[in-house]
Amino acid sequence: MTAPTRPLAVITGASRGIGLAIARALAEEHDLILVARDREALARAAEHLGRPPLACEAADLADPAALDDLVTRLQGHAEAAGRPIQVLVNNAGIAASAPLGRTDDALLERLMAINLRAPFVLARALVPVMARAGWGRVVSVASTAALKGYAYTAAYSASKAGVVGFTRALAVEVASKGVTVNAVCPGFTETDIASDAIANIQAKTGRSETDARDALARFSPLGRLLDPGEVAALVRFLVSADGAAINGQALAIDGGETA
């Protein structure tokens, strides 16, 4: 089956950062359902898209009941639109750093719930529908932490590596159905997560904000943080008809950090 004219697309974590950049990149050619935890922030983000989204849904993806309710609401939007959801962008995620001995169960479980369980549950609900329709795209935003080691990020890295693992397995499972499943793995990007990391460096080392930012920028051979729009451009390509042969990949976008 060829790509639908205006695929119905779900983007999680769409109120800011990479998720908002992805929403902007896809708005022209897709009908969007935007998901984020903060309803007001989501509404503000929707105002700045070139084309209004089909719907906005507030949900705490760490809450299993809220996640199940979101799945029901997404299915309702698809029924109302008269066509299936055929693009899923799992962007919502959180980051945290701590030595292994101070990584408690609560932190581990929250990282796994948002970064891994939520993408898995959403894919489980939506991919079979894509397969029946004969066309679909799933892109999950992972991290370079899924591909290499960073000190003090064992739980975060495990959650993102899990995303890569389920991406590869699911890609093989549905490849013959016209559905591709990929992950993108950004390095440090100009988002709230990077801002939090910079603040953490400042607090622990006494460095200035500029020095802390430079410490993150030095991870990349480019010597700078990524722009969210650069990640969004890659996602836009992967969900397009031109990305049909790219499947089961964990694509680093990091300026050469993992080269």
C-alpha positions in Angstrom: 0.0 0.0 0.0 1.2 3.5 -0.8 1.4 6.1 1.9 -1.9 7.8 2.8 -2.3 11.4 1.7 -2.4 12.9 5.2 -1.5 10.2 7.7 -2.9 10.5 11.2 0.1 10.9 13.5 0.5 10.7 17.3 3.4 12.5 18.9 4.1 12.2 22.6 6.0 14.8 24.6 4.8 17.3 22.0 4.6 20.4 24.1 8.3 21.4 24.0 11.8 20.6 22.9 12.2 17.8 20.3 8.6 16.8 20.4 7.4 20.3 19.5 10.0 20.5 16.8 8.7 17.2 15.4 5.1 18.5 15.5 6.2 21.5 13.5 8.0 19.4 11.0 5.1 17.0 10.5 2.2 19.5 10.7 2.1 20.4 7.0 1.7 16.8 5.7 0.0 15.0 8.7 -3.1 15.3 10.8 -1.6 15.4 14.3 -2.7 14.2 17.7 -0.4 15.8 20.3 0.2 14.2 23.7 1.9 15.8 26.7 1.5 15.8 30.5 0.9 19.5 30.8 -2.4 20.4 29.2 -1.8 24.2 29.2 1.7 23.8 27.7 0.3 21.6 25.0 -2.4 24.1 24.2 0.3 26.9 23.9 2.4 24.6 21.7 -0.6 23.9 19.4 -1.0 27.6 18.7 2.4 27.8 17.1 1.9 25.1 14.5 1.4 25.9 10.9 -1.7 23.8 10.9 -3.9 23.2 14.0 -3.7 19.6 15.4 -6.6 17.3 15.1 -6.6 16.8 18.9 -4.5 17.4 22.0 -4.5 14.9 24.8 -3.0 15.4 28.3 -1.7 12.2 30.0 0.9 11.2 32.5 2.6 8.3 30.7 4.1 7.1 34.0 0.6 6.1 35.2 -0.5 2.8 33.8 -4.2 3.7 34.1 -3.7 7.0 32.4 -1.8 5.3 29.6 -4.6 2.8 29.1 -7.1 5.7 29.0 -4.9 7.5 26.5 -5.0 4.4 24.2 -8.8 4.4 24.4 -9.0 8.1 23.6 -6.6 7.7 20.6 -8.7 5.0 19.2 -11.7 7.3 19.6 -10.0 10.0 17.6 -9.2 7.5 14.9 -12.8 6.3 14.7 -14.0 9.9 14.6 -11.5 10.7 11.8 -12.6 7.7 9.8 -9.1 6.4 9.4 -6.4 4.6 11.4 -3.4 6.2 13.2 -0.5 5.3 10.9 2.3 7.3 12.4 3.5 7.0 16.0 6.4 9.1 17.3 7.4 8.1 20.8 9.2 11.2 22.0 8.2 11.7 25.6 11.0 10.9 28.0 12.8 11.9 31.1 16.4 11.8 32.2 18.1 11.5 35.5 21.6 10.8 36.7 22.8 9.2 39.9 25.5 6.8 41.0 24.2 3.2 40.9 24.2 2.9 44.7 21.9 6.0 44.9 19.6 4.9 42.1 16.6 3.8 44.1 13.6 1.7 42.9 11.3 4.7 42.5 13.7 6.4 40.1 14.3 3.2 38.2 10.6 2.5 37.9 9.8 6.0 36.7 12.5 6.0 34.0 11.3 2.6 32.8 7.6 3.6 32.9 8.0 6.7 30.8 11.0 5.9 28.6 10.2 2.2 27.8 6.8 1.0 29.0 4.8 3.9 27.4 6.4 3.5 23.9 5.9 -0.3 24.2 2.2 0.0 25.2 1.4 2.6 22.5 3.1 0.5 19.8 1.3 -2.6 21.0 -2.1 -0.8 20.6 -1.4 1.0 17.3 1.0 -1.1 15.2 -1.5 -4.0 14.6 -3.8 -1.4 13.1 -1.1 -0.1 10.9 -0.3 -3.6 9.8 -3.9 -4.3 8.8 -3.9 -1.0 6.9 -0.7 -2.1 5.1 1.3 1.0 5.9 2.7 2.6 9.1 5.6 4.3 10.7 6.9 4.1 14.3 9.8 6.3 15.4 11.0 6.3 19.0 13.4 9.0 20.3 16.0 7.1 22.3 19.5 8.5 23.1 23.2 8.1 22.5 23.0 6.7 26.0 21.5 3.6 24.4 24.6 3.2 22.3 27.5 4.1 24.6 28.2 4.5 28.2 27.9 7.7 30.3 28.8 7.6 34.0 25.9 7.8 36.5 23.2 7.0 34.0 22.8 3.2 34.4 19.0 3.4 34.8 18.4 6.0 32.1 20.7 4.1 29.7 18.9 0.8 30.4 15.6 2.4 29.6 16.8 3.8 26.3 18.6 0.6 25.4 15.3 -1.2 25.9 13.7 1.1 23.4 16.3 0.2 20.8 15.8 -3.5 21.6 12.1 -3.5 21.2 12.5 -1.3 18.1 14.6 -3.9 16.4 12.5 -6.8 17.3 9.2 -5.2 16.3 10.7 -4.0 13.0 11.5 -7.5 11.9 8.0 -8.7 13.0 6.1 -6.2 10.9 8.4 -5.5 8.0 6.3 -7.5 5.5 3.2 -5.5 6.5 4.4 -2.1 5.1 5.3 -0.8 8.6 8.7 0.5 9.6 10.0 0.8 13.1 13.1 2.9 13.9 14.7 4.8 16.8 16.7 8.0 16.6 19.4 8.5 19.2 20.3 12.2 19.7 23.3 13.4 21.5 22.9 16.4 23.9 20.3 18.7 22.4 19.0 22.2 23.3 16.1 21.0 25.5 15.0 21.1 29.1 16.9 17.8 29.7 20.1 19.5 28.6 19.3 22.6 30.8 18.8 20.3 33.8 22.1 18.6 33.1 23.9 21.9 32.9 22.3 23.0 36.2 23.4 19.7 37.7 27.0 20.2 36.6 26.9 23.7 38.0 25.6 22.5 41.4 28.1 19.7 41.7 31.2 21.3 40.4 30.8 25.0 40.9 31.4 25.7 37.3 29.7 28.7 35.5 26.8 28.0 33.2 29.0 28.7 30.2 31.6 26.2 31.4 28.9 23.6 32.2 27.4 24.0 28.7 30.8 23.7 27.1 31.3 20.4 29.0 28.3 19.0 27.3 29.1 20.4 23.9 32.5 18.8 24.0 30.9 15.3 23.8 30.2 16.0 20.2 32.9 16.5 17.6 30.8 19.4 16.3 31.5 21.2 19.6 27.9 22.2 20.1 24.6 21.0 21.3 22.1 19.8 18.6 19.1 21.9 17.6 15.8 20.1 18.1 14.9 20.9 14.5 17.8 18.8 13.4 16.3 15.7 15.1 12.9 16.6 13.8 14.2 16.6 10.2 15.5 13.1 10.6 12.1 12.0 12.1 10.3 13.6 9.2 12.3 11.7 6.7 11.8 8.4 8.5 8.0 8.7 8.5 7.9 9.7 4.9 7.5 7.4 1.9 11.1 8.0 1.1 12.1 6.3 4.4 10.4 3.0 3.4 13.7 1.0 3.3 15.0 2.1 6.6 13.8 -0.3 9.2 14.9 -1.6 12.6 17.7 1.0 12.9 19.0 3.0 15.9 20.2 6.1 14.0 22.6 8.3 16.0 22.3 12.0 15.4 25.2 13.3 17.4 27.7 15.0 15.3 30.0 12.0 15.3 30.1 11.3 19.1 29.4 7.6 18.6 31.5 7.3 15.4 
